[in-house]
Amino acid sequence: MAQAAKLDSAVDLSDPQYYVNRELSWLAFNDRVLHEAIDPRTPFLERIKFIAIYSSNLDEFFMVRVSGLMEQVSAGVKTKTADGLGPAAVMDAIRAHLRPQLQKQHSFFQQELRPQLPEHQIYLLDYNEFNPAQQAYLKDYFERQIFPVLTPLSVDPAHPFPRLSNLSLNLAVAVTNPETKIQKFARVKVPNNLPRFIGLPSELVDEETVWAGTTLEEIIAHHLIYLFPGMEISGHYLFRITRDADFPVREDESDDLLVAMEEEISKRRLEGFVCRLEIESAMPLELREGLTQELQVADEDIYELDGVLDLKDLFFFLSMPLPQLKDQPWSAVTPPRLKSVERGEESFFSAIRKRDVLVHHPYESFSASVQAFVEQAALDPHVLTIKMTLYRTSGDSPIVRSLIAAAENGKQVVALVEIKARFDEKNNIIWARKLEDAGVHVVYGVVGLKTHTKTTLVVRQEGDRIRRYVHIGTGNYNPKTSKLYTDLGLFSARDDLGADLTDLFNFLTGYSRQTNYRRMLVAPLTLRPGMLKLIEREVAHVKAGRPGRIIAKMNSLVDTEMIQALYRASQAGVEIDLIIRGICCLRPGIPGVSDRIRVTSIIGRFLEHARIFYFTNDGAEEIYIGSADWMPRNLDRRVEAVTPVLDADAIQDLKDILDIMLADNRYAWDLGEDGRFVQRQPGADEAVISTHDELMARTLKRDRGGTIDSIA
């Protein structure tokens, strides 16, 4: 626990005791995800979903963050982060934290959730639990669908150890020659292009059964004799590897960034070093040692687990037709100010000209707002130009189809496709080529920077004047994630915002050295100094005897300069609430340093993704939304856009959202001075306030014409 600071200005705000390590804070976030699986208040199939999310999150953490730390340790890097830990100490802490947590996750699924599946007529069985008729079906399925795909690879002097692909699930098979009694090792990859869970046909199960089946690896394991005829199978054991998947591209040395990115993607599967090896606990020592030697994995990077490996595939069970075991379905509504557009009474552009429109996904429809905006712009004969940034989008993106249609309709269309968006590069490259083929002017960003901003600019001829319409959002132009992530978007026809976006796109597509913007805060130029100025203004108000208040909602808070600015604001008397879903390197509640700072994390059915920044400004409130967290990468190494929200009703909507989140006692966690999160619990006579339930109810009430009362 951090020691109490002296109550004077001599406090050294760079002292490591005032900071939480970034990686350990991320692990704490993922623990909160796992808690949703363990919490009995979560619907049963949603609990299984959170088990899967925990594993999926960890895969990326190892591929990017852990692998990077391991490279630093290997290179002898001793540099410490603000919390005082160097790479080796962080790696030790990660391993110590994860071993019990992974055991907890796997044992909870195996011993708690899996045994409850039959209560709901779902049967995930071991092969020996099937009756003869069911086993006959699985044998036939193996012969027809699985066996032709398998390639057993033996390991001996004539057959070197095979190159294993990233995140591959494998069977290590011990086979013995019955004549020579010589035992050898072979590897069988569990194909990732076949379903992981194989179900029985309805005629082989009871009428009440929703699903019955087993894993692909179970079927393979019980038919290994097909792969090794004449040999004795001494044993088979599952293992899974994770490789380093972070290959930075040297943009300044690449003639064709698209080709360079394609080469990077091909490297990820096979070339990165192994940073994690997961094995069945029952794997014999000799076989384990052979694997670690061939894969060059240290003992401390081996994780022994029981039961099903690669639990992220448990997402499959969310497809079960059992709505009573899931969150109540939500159907997004059309934003109130766009209902006239939906009814065909006016155009999207007419509605935006009247007033700014703030939309909140997934409560309000992405298709009836963002998607409709781009679709209408593509077809409108008066639209001259559409410019858009695409960081992540869906594989069948209607947004991209609209951009292609716009180009075919003779409009000037510019798409900035960020092909460096990690793990979405391949999808973005595919769409970039399709856009280029359709005549869209495709730009791949600024050298040395990722373009993370979510912006659209539409230029329209209206009589004898040109008018610009903008959308500035906090989330990706992705209709699929818009149903799962909470995000905000602002539509506006304000001249100053249109001019700002024009300058931003000129910076992105040309050689502009724009350094000033009228309204927007843009990284890496004005966002950091702009946010620091807004914080310092609250300090000035307090020093002048006026109240000071900051509420900042974001995904992560890592940047040391921003943290120190918040510490100074707290010391001055500014009241600060931070709503941070993921990483938080700030320690709240330290006397004399952060005793006026409170940190809340919301983990629930939707992934909190919107960024909101509120400053009370002595009653002349200012509130901003945008794409940037307070992390060095967002502030210094990405193109980000944060916009003020100026419409009075939109400002109130944002304040209501913040108030609801701060009042949450179901999904909210409070961060303590010791760096630990504690989940809030409603009192015996206290009503349960769930952020997502409250916002759904609020949205429905407004959609039906009711008045909205603020929580506060």
C-alpha positions in Angstrom: 0.0 0.0 0.0 1.3 3.5 -0.8 2.4 5.4 2.2 0.5 8.6 3.1 2.1 11.7 1.5 3.1 14.8 3.4 0.4 17.5 3.1 2.6 20.1 1.4 3.8 21.1 -2.1 7.1 19.2 -1.7 5.5 15.9 -2.5 7.5 14.2 -5.2 4.8 13.1 -7.7 7.2 11.0 -9.6 7.6 8.6 -6.6 6.9 5.1 -7.8 4.6 4.5 -4.8 1.9 6.7 -6.5 1.6 4.5 -9.6 0.2 1.1 -10.5 2.1 -1.0 -13.1 0.3 -1.0 -16.5 0.5 -4.8 -17.0 -0.6 -5.7 -13.5 -3.5 -3.2 -13.8 -4.6 -4.9 -17.0 -4.5 -8.3 -15.3 -6.8 -6.8 -12.6 -9.2 -5.7 -15.4 -9.3 -9.2 -16.8 -9.9 -10.6 -13.3 -13.0 -8.3 -13.2 -14.1 -9.9 -16.5 -13.6 -13.4 -14.9 -15.6 -12.3 -11.9 -18.7 -11.8 -14.1 -18.4 -15.6 -14.9 -18.2 -16.5 -11.3 -20.9 -14.1 -10.1 -24.2 -16.1 -9.9 -26.2 -13.0 -10.7 -24.9 -13.3 -14.3 -27.2 -15.4 -16.5 -25.8 -18.9 -17.0 -24.7 -18.8 -20.7 -23.4 -15.3 -20.2 -21.1 -16.7 -17.4 -19.7 -19.1 -20.0 -19.2 -16.2 -22.4 -17.2 -14.3 -19.8 -15.0 -17.4 -19.3 -14.3 -17.2 -23.1 -13.7 -13.4 -23.0 -11.1 -13.9 -20.3 -9.2 -16.4 -22.4 -9.5 -14.3 -25.6 -8.2 -11.3 -23.7 -5.2 -13.2 -22.4 -4.3 -14.5 -25.9 -3.8 -10.9 -27.1 -2.1 -9.9 -23.9 0.5 -12.7 -24.3 1.0 -12.1 -28.1 1.6 -8.3 -27.6 2.4 -7.3 -24.1 4.1 -10.4 -22.6 6.1 -11.1 -25.7 7.4 -7.5 -25.7 8.4 -7.8 -22.1 10.2 -11.1 -22.7 12.1 -9.4 -25.6 13.2 -6.6 -23.2 14.3 -9.1 -20.6 16.3 -11.0 -23.2 17.9 -7.8 -24.4 18.9 -6.9 -20.9 16.7 -3.8 -20.7 16.6 -2.5 -17.1 14.5 0.6 -17.6 11.8 1.0 -15.1 8.3 2.4 -15.6 6.7 5.1 -13.4 5.8 2.4 -10.8 9.4 1.5 -10.3 9.3 -2.0 -11.9 11.7 -3.2 -14.7 10.8 -5.8 -17.3 12.1 -8.8 -15.4 10.2 -7.8 -12.2 7.0 -7.3 -14.2 7.3 -10.7 -15.9 7.8 -12.4 -12.5 4.7 -10.6 -11.2 2.6 -11.6 -14.2 3.5 -15.3 -13.9 2.8 -15.2 -10.1 -0.6 -13.6 -10.7 -1.7 -15.8 -13.6 -1.0 -19.2 -12.3 -3.6 -19.2 -9.6 -6.0 -17.2 -11.8 -5.8 -19.7 -14.7 -6.3 -22.6 -12.3 -9.3 -20.7 -10.9 -10.8 -20.1 -14.3 -10.3 -23.7 -15.6 -11.5 -25.4 -12.3 -14.5 -23.1 -12.2 -15.6 -24.1 -15.7 -14.8 -27.8 -15.1 -16.2 -28.2 -11.6 -19.0 -25.6 -11.5 -20.3 -24.5 -15.0 -19.8 -27.7 -17.0 -21.7 -29.9 -14.5 -24.6 -27.5 -14.7 -24.9 -27.8 -18.5 -27.1 -31.0 -18.3 -29.6 -29.1 -16.1 -30.3 -27.1 -19.2 -30.4 -30.1 -21.6 -26.8 -29.3 -22.8 -24.4 -32.2 -22.7 -20.7 -31.7 -23.3 -19.5 -35.2 -22.9 -16.3 -37.2 -22.9 -16.2 -39.9 -25.7 -16.7 -42.8 -23.3 -20.0 -41.3 -22.1 -21.7 -41.8 -25.4 -23.7 -45.0 -26.1 -22.7 -47.4 -28.9 -25.0 -45.8 -31.5 -23.7 -42.3 -30.7 -20.1 -43.6 -30.9 -20.8 -45.2 -34.2 -22.0 -41.8 -35.5 -18.9 -40.0 -34.2 -16.7 -42.7 -35.8 -18.4 -42.2 -39.1 -18.1 -38.4 -38.7 -14.4 -38.8 -38.0 -13.8 -41.0 -41.1 -15.7 -38.6 -43.4 -15.1 -35.2 -42.0 -12.0 -35.2 -39.8 -9.6 -37.9 -40.9 -8.9 -36.5 -44.4 -7.9 -33.2 -42.9 -5.4 -34.5 -40.4 -1.6 -34.7 -40.9 0.3 -36.7 -38.2 3.9 -35.5 -38.0 6.4 -37.8 -36.3 9.6 -36.4 -34.6 12.8 -38.3 -35.1 16.2 -37.7 -36.8 14.5 -38.0 -40.3 11.6 -35.8 -39.3 12.6 -32.6 -37.6 10.2 -31.0 -35.1 7.3 -29.4 -37.0 6.8 -25.6 -37.1 3.7 -25.0 -34.9 1.4 -22.2 -35.8 0.4 -19.5 -33.3 -2.5 -20.3 -31.0 -2.6 -23.9 -32.4 -4.1 -26.7 -30.4 -2.2 -29.9 -30.7 -2.1 -33.5 -29.5 1.2 -34.8 -28.5 1.0 -38.6 -29.1 3.4 -41.1 -27.7 3.5 -44.1 -30.1 5.4 -47.4 -29.6 6.6 -49.8 -32.2 5.3 -53.2 -31.0 8.3 -55.1 -32.5 11.2 -52.8 -31.5 9.5 -51.4 -28.4 10.9 -48.0 -29.3 8.7 -45.1 -28.3 8.5 -42.0 -30.5 6.6 -38.7 -30.3 4.2 -37.5 -32.9 2.2 -34.3 -33.2 -1.3 -34.0 -34.5 -2.7 -30.6 -35.0 -6.4 -30.1 -34.1 -7.7 -28.4 -37.3 -8.8 -24.9 -36.7 -10.9 -24.9 -39.9 -13.3 -27.5 -38.4 -15.9 -26.8 -35.6 -14.4 -27.2 -32.2 -17.6 -28.7 -30.8 -19.2 -31.5 -32.7 -22.9 -32.2 -31.9 -25.0 -35.3 -32.4 -28.0 -35.3 -34.8 -31.4 -35.0 -33.2 -32.4 -38.6 -33.9 -29.6 -39.8 -31.6 -30.6 -37.7 -28.6 -33.7 -37.3 -26.4 -36.4 -35.0 -27.6 -35.7 -32.5 -24.8 -32.0 -32.3 -25.5 -30.9 -28.9 -26.8 -27.4 -30.0 -27.7 -25.2 -33.0 -27.1 -21.7 -33.5 -28.3 -18.0 -33.4 -27.6 -14.9 -31.6 -28.6 -13.0 -32.1 -31.9 -9.9 -33.2 -30.0 -11.9 -35.9 -28.1 -13.0 -37.5 -31.3 -9.4 -37.3 -32.8 -7.9 -38.7 -29.6 -10.2 -41.8 -29.7 -9.4 -42.6 -33.3 -5.6 -42.1 -33.3 -5.1 -45.7 -34.5 -6.3 -44.5 -37.9 -3.3 -42.2 -38.0 -0.8 -44.7 -36.7 -1.9 -48.1 -37.9 0.2 -51.0 -36.5 1.6 -48.9 -33.7 0.6 -48.9 -30.0 -0.7 -45.6 -28.7 1.0 -45.1 -25.3 -0.7 -41.8 -24.5 -2.0 -38.5 -25.9 -1.8 -35.1 -24.3 -3.1 -31.7 -25.4 -0.9 -28.7 -25.7 -1.3 -25.2 -27.1 1.3 -22.5 -28.0 1.2 -18.7 -28.1 3.7 -16.8 -30.3 4.9 -13.3 -30.3 2.6 -11.5 -32.8 3.9 -7.9 -32.6 6.0 -7.2 -35.7 6.5 -3.5 -36.1 6.7 -2.4 -39.7 9.5 0.0 -40.7 7.2 2.4 -42.6 10.0 4.8 -43.6 11.9 1.9 -45.2 8.9 0.4 -47.0 8.2 1.3 -50.6 4.7 -0.3 -50.4 3.1 -0.2 -46.9 0.3 -2.6 -48.1 2.8 -5.2 -49.2 4.9 -4.7 -46.0 1.8 -5.3 -43.8 0.9 -8.5 -45.8 4.4 -9.8 -45.1 4.0 -9.0 -41.4 0.7 -10.9 -41.2 2.3 -14.0 -42.7 5.1 -13.8 -40.1 2.7 -13.9 -37.1 1.5 -17.4 -37.7 4.8 -19.2 -37.7 7.8 -16.9 -37.1 7.3 -15.3 -33.7 9.0 -17.0 -30.7 6.8 -19.0 -28.3 5.9 -16.9 -25.3 3.5 -19.3 -23.7 3.0 -23.1 -23.6 -0.2 -24.5 -22.2 -0.2 -28.3 -21.5 -2.4 -30.9 -19.8 -1.3 -31.5 -16.3 -1.1 -35.2 -17.0 1.6 -34.8 -19.6 4.6 -37.0 -18.7 7.9 -35.2 -17.7 9.8 -36.7 -20.6 7.3 -35.4 -23.2 7.1 -32.0 -21.5 10.9 -31.7 -21.5 11.0 -32.6 -25.2 8.4 -29.9 -26.0 10.1 -27.2 -24.0 13.5 -28.0 -25.7 12.1 -28.0 -29.2 10.0 -24.9 -28.6 12.7 -23.1 -26.6 10.3 -22.3 -23.8 11.4 -21.7 -20.2 9.8 -23.7 -17.4 8.3 -20.5 -16.0 6.4 -19.9 -19.2 4.6 -23.3 -19.1 1.1 -23.3 -17.7 -0.3 -26.7 -16.6 -4.1 -26.9 -16.9 -6.8 -29.4 -16.5 -9.9 -29.9 -18.7 -10.6 -28.2 -21.9 -7.8 -26.0 -23.3 -8.4 -22.8 -25.2 -11.6 -21.8 -23.4 -12.2 -18.9 -25.8 -14.0 -21.4 -28.0 -16.8 -21.5 -25.4 -18.4 -18.6 -27.2 -20.1 -21.5 -29.1 -22.5 -22.1 -26.3 -23.9 -18.6 -26.5 -25.6 -19.9 -29.8 -27.8 -22.2 -27.8 -31.6 -21.4 -28.3 -32.1 -20.7 -24.6 -33.0 -17.0 -24.2 -33.9 -17.5 -20.6 -30.2 -18.3 -19.9 -28.9 -15.1 -21.6 -29.2 -11.4 -21.1 -32.5 -10.1 -22.2 -32.3 -9.2 -25.9 -31.9 -5.5 -26.8 -33.2 -3.9 -30.0 -31.6 -0.5 -30.6 -34.0 2.4 -31.3 -33.8 5.2 -33.7 -32.4 8.4 -32.1 -35.3 10.8 -31.4 -34.0 13.5 -33.7 -33.6 11.1 -36.6 -37.1 9.6 -36.5 -38.3 12.2 -39.1 -35.4 11.0 -41.3 -36.5 7.3 -40.9 -40.1 8.3 -41.7 -38.9 10.0 -44.9 -40.1 13.4 -43.8 -36.8 15.1 -44.2 -33.2 14.2 -45.2 -30.4 13.4 -42.8 -28.8 16.7 -43.8 -31.9 18.7 -43.0 -32.1 17.1 -39.5 -28.5 17.9 -38.8 -28.8 21.5 -40.0 -31.5 22.1 -37.4 -29.4 20.9 -34.4 -26.5 18.7 -33.5 -27.4 15.1 -33.0 -25.8 12.9 -30.4 -26.2 9.2 -30.7 -25.4 6.5 -28.1 -24.8 3.0 -29.2 -25.9 0.2 -28.7 -28.9 1.8 -27.1 -29.5 3.9 -30.3 -29.3 2.3 -33.7 -26.0 2.4 -35.6 -27.8 1.4 -38.8 -30.4 4.2 -38.4 -27.7 6.8 -37.7 -24.1 6.3 -38.8 -24.9 3.8 -41.5 -27.8 5.8 -42.8 -25.7 9.0 -42.9 -23.1 7.4 -45.1 -25.7 5.6 -47.3 -27.6 8.8 -47.9 -24.5 10.8 -48.6 -23.5 8.1 -51.2 -26.8 8.5 -53.1 -27.5 12.2 -52.6 -26.9 14.0 -56.0 -25.8 17.2 -54.1 -23.0 15.5 -52.2 -19.7 16.2 -53.8 -17.2 14.6 -51.4 -17.1 12.0 -48.7 -14.0 11.6 -46.5 -13.8 8.9 -43.8 -11.3 7.2 -41.5 -11.6 3.4 -41.1 -9.7 1.8 -38.2 -11.7 -1.4 -37.7 -14.8 -2.4 -39.7 -16.7 -5.6 -40.2 -16.0 -8.2 -42.9 -19.3 -7.4 -44.7 -19.2 -3.7 -44.0 -22.3 -1.7 -45.3 -20.2 1.4 -44.7 -17.5 0.3 -47.2 -20.2 -0.7 -49.7 -21.7 2.8 -49.4 -18.2 4.3 -50.1 -17.9 2.1 -53.2 -21.4 3.2 -54.3 -20.5 6.8 -53.8 -17.4 6.5 -56.0 -19.4 4.7 -58.6 -21.9 7.7 -58.5 -19.1 10.0 -59.4 -18.4 11.5 -56.0 -14.9 12.2 -54.7 -14.4 9.6 -52.0 -11.4 9.5 -49.7 -10.9 6.6 -47.3 -8.1 6.5 -44.8 -7.8 2.8 -44.0 -5.6 2.1 -41.0 -3.9 -1.1 -42.1 -1.8 -1.1 -38.9 -4.9 -1.7 -36.7 -3.5 -4.8 -34.9 -5.2 -8.1 -35.7 -7.5 -6.4 -38.2 -4.8 -5.7 -40.8 -5.9 -8.6 -43.1 -9.5 -7.5 -43.1 -8.5 -3.9 -43.7 -6.2 -4.8 -46.6 -9.0 -6.7 -48.3 -11.3 -3.7 -48.1 -8.6 -1.3 -49.1 -8.0 -3.2 -52.3 -11.8 -3.3 -53.0 -12.1 0.4 -52.4 -9.2 1.2 -54.7 -10.7 -1.0 -57.4 -13.9 1.0 -57.2 -12.1 4.3 -57.7 -11.9 5.4 -54.0 -8.8 7.4 -53.1 -7.3 5.2 -50.4 -4.7 6.5 -48.0 -2.9 4.4 -45.5 -2.2 6.9 -42.8 0.7 9.1 -41.7 4.2 7.6 -41.4 5.0 6.9 -37.8 1.4 7.4 -36.6 -1.7 5.2 -36.4 -4.8 6.9 -37.4 -7.2 6.0 -34.6 -9.7 8.8 -35.0 -13.3 8.0 -36.0 -14.4 10.8 -38.3 -16.5 11.4 -41.4 -16.7 14.6 -43.5 -19.4 15.1 -46.1 -19.3 18.1 -48.5 -22.6 19.0 -50.1 -23.6 21.7 -52.6 -26.6 23.6 -51.3 -27.7 26.3 -53.7 -24.9 28.7 -54.1 -22.9 27.6 -51.1 -20.9 24.6 -49.9 -21.9 23.1 -46.6 -20.0 20.5 -44.6 -21.5 17.8 -42.4 -19.5 15.8 -39.9 -19.6 12.7 -37.7 -17.1 12.5 -34.9 -17.3 9.3 -32.8 -15.7 7.3 -30.1 -16.0 3.9 -31.7 -15.3 2.1 -34.9 -17.4 2.2 -38.0 -18.4 -1.4 -37.4 -22.1 -2.4 -37.3 -21.3 -5.7 -35.5 -19.3 -4.2 -32.5 -21.8 -1.4 -32.3 -24.2 -3.9 -30.8 -21.7 -4.9 -28.1 -19.7 -1.7 -27.4 -21.0 1.4 -25.9 -20.0 4.4 -28.0 -21.0 7.9 -28.8 -21.2 9.9 -32.0 -21.8 13.5 -32.8 -23.4 14.7 -36.1 -23.1 18.4 -36.8 -23.2 21.0 -39.5 -21.3 23.6 -37.5 -18.9 25.5 -39.7 -16.1 25.4 -37.2 -16.2 21.6 -36.8 -16.5 21.2 -40.6 -13.4 23.4 -41.1 -11.5 21.5 -38.4 -12.2 18.1 -40.1 -11.2 19.6 -43.5 -7.9 20.6 -42.0 -7.5 17.1 -40.3 -8.1 15.2 -43.5 -5.7 17.5 -45.4 -3.1 16.5 -42.7 -3.9 12.9 -43.2 -3.9 12.8 -47.0 -1.4 15.5 -47.9 1.6 17.4 -46.6 -0.3 19.8 -44.3 1.5 20.9 -41.2 -1.7 22.1 -39.5 -1.0 22.9 -35.8 -4.1 24.8 -34.7 -7.8 23.7 -34.7 -10.8 25.9 -34.0 -12.7 23.5 -31.7 -11.4 20.0 -31.9 -8.4 18.7 -29.9 -6.3 16.6 -32.2 -3.4 14.2 -31.3 -0.5 14.3 -31.6 -0.7 18.1 -31.9 -3.2 19.8 -29.5 -4.9 17.0 -27.5 -2.3 16.7 -24.7 -1.7 20.4 -24.2 -5.5 21.0 -24.6 -6.5 18.5 -21.9 -3.7 19.7 -19.6 -5.0 23.3 -20.0 -8.6 22.2 -19.2 -7.4 20.5 -16.0 -5.3 23.5 -15.0 -8.3 25.7 -15.6 -10.2 23.8 -12.9 -7.3 24.2 -10.6 -7.4 28.0 -11.2 -11.1 28.1 -10.4 -10.5 26.4 -7.1 -7.6 28.6 -6.2 -9.9 31.6 -6.9 -12.4 30.2 -4.4 -14.7 28.6 -7.0 -15.7 24.9 -7.2 -13.7 22.7 -9.5 -14.9 19.4 -10.9 -13.7 16.9 -13.5 -15.3 13.6 -14.7 -13.3 11.7 -17.2 -14.5 8.4 -18.7 -12.1 6.3 -20.8 -10.7 2.8 -21.4 -7.3 3.3 -19.9 -5.3 5.9 -17.9 -1.5 5.3 -18.3 0.1 8.6 -19.2 2.3 9.9 -16.3 2.0 13.5 -17.2 -1.8 13.3 -17.2 -1.8 11.4 -13.9 0.5 14.0 -12.3 -1.8 16.8 -13.6 -4.7 15.0 -11.9 -2.7 14.6 -8.7 -2.0 18.4 -8.7 -5.6 19.1 -9.3 -6.6 16.9 -6.4 -4.0 18.6 -4.1 -5.5 22.0 -5.1 -9.0 20.8 -4.2 -10.6 19.8 -7.5 -13.1 17.0 -7.1 -12.3 14.3 -9.7 -14.2 11.2 -10.7 -12.6 8.8 -13.2 -14.6 6.1 -14.9 -12.0 3.7 -16.4 -12.9 0.3 -17.8 -9.4 -1.2 -18.1 -5.9 0.0 -17.1 -5.5 2.6 -14.4 -2.0 3.5 -13.3 -3.2 6.2 -10.9 -3.7 5.5 -7.2 -6.7 7.3 -5.8 -7.3 8.2 -2.2 -3.7 8.9 -1.1 -3.8 11.7 1.5 -2.2 14.9 0.2 -1.9 13.5 -3.3 -5.1 12.0 -4.6 -7.6 12.1 -1.8 -10.1 13.9 -4.0 -9.9 11.4 -6.8 -12.2 8.4 -7.1 -11.8 5.7 -9.7 -14.7 3.5 -10.9 -14.7 0.6 -13.4 -17.8 -0.8 -15.0 -17.7 -4.3 -16.4 -21.1 -5.7 -17.6 -23.0 -6.9 -20.6 -21.7 -4.2 -22.9 -18.1 -3.2 -23.3 -17.7 0.4 -22.1 -15.8 2.1 -25.0 -17.0 5.7 -25.1 -14.6 8.5 -24.0 -16.2 11.5 -22.2 -14.4 14.4 -20.6 -16.4 16.8 -18.4 -15.2 20.1 -16.8 -17.5 22.1 -14.7 -15.6 25.4 -15.5 -17.4 27.5 -12.8 -20.8 26.7 -14.3 -19.9 27.3 -17.9 -19.7 23.5 -18.4 -17.6 22.0 -21.1 -17.8 18.4 -22.2 -15.9 16.5 -24.9 -16.2 13.1 -26.6 -13.6 11.4 -28.8 -11.5 8.4 -29.6 -8.5 8.9 -27.3 -7.6 7.4 -24.0 -5.0 9.1 -21.8 -2.1 6.8 -22.8 1.2 7.9 -24.4 0.3 6.1 -27.6 -3.0 8.0 -28.0 -1.6 11.3 -27.0 1.7 11.1 -28.9 1.7 8.3 -31.5 -1.8 8.3 -32.9 -4.0 10.6 -34.8 -7.0 11.2 -32.5 -9.9 13.6 -32.5 -11.8 14.9 -29.5 -14.7 17.3 -30.1 -16.6 19.6 -27.7 -20.3 18.9 -27.5 -22.1 22.2 -27.7 -25.8 21.4 -27.9 -27.5 21.9 -24.5 -29.7 18.7 -24.7 -26.7 16.6 -25.8 -24.6 18.0 -22.9 -27.4 17.0 -20.5 -27.5 13.5 -22.0 -23.8 13.1 -21.5 -24.1 14.3 -17.9 -26.9 11.9 -17.3 -24.8 9.0 -18.6 -22.0 9.9 -16.3 -24.3 10.2 -13.3 -25.8 6.8 -13.9 -22.4 5.2 -14.1 -21.2 6.9 -11.0 -24.4 5.6 -9.2 -24.0 2.0 -10.4 -24.0 -0.6 -7.6 -24.2 -3.7 -9.7 -21.4 -3.6 -12.2 -19.2 -0.9 -10.6 -15.8 -1.5 -9.0 -14.0 1.0 -6.8 -10.2 1.3 -7.0 -8.5 1.7 -3.6 -5.3 3.3 -2.6 -3.6 -0.1 -2.5 -4.3 -0.6 -6.3 -7.1 -3.2 -5.7 -10.6 -3.0 -7.1 -13.6 -3.9 -4.9 -17.0 -4.5 -6.4 -19.8 -2.4 -5.0 -22.8 -4.2 -3.5 -26.2 -2.7 -3.0 -27.4 -2.4 0.6 -30.2 -4.5 2.0 -32.8 -1.7 1.4 -31.0 -0.2 -1.6 -32.3 -0.4 -5.1 -30.0 -2.1 -7.6 -28.6 0.4 -10.2 -27.1 -1.3 -13.2 -25.6 1.1 -15.8 -26.7 -0.8 -18.8 -30.1 -1.7 -17.5 -30.7 2.0 -16.5 -29.6 3.2 -19.9 -31.8 0.7 -21.8 -34.8 1.7 -19.7 -34.0 5.4 -20.2 -33.7 4.9 -24.0 -37.0 3.0 -24.2 -38.8 5.6 -22.1 -37.6 8.4 -24.4 -38.4 6.4 -27.5 -42.0 6.0 -26.2 -42.3 9.7 -25.6 -41.7 9.7 -21.8 -39.7 12.3 -19.9 -36.3 11.3 -18.6 -35.3 11.8 -15.0 -31.7 12.0 -14.1 -30.3 9.6 -11.5 -28.5 12.4 -9.7 
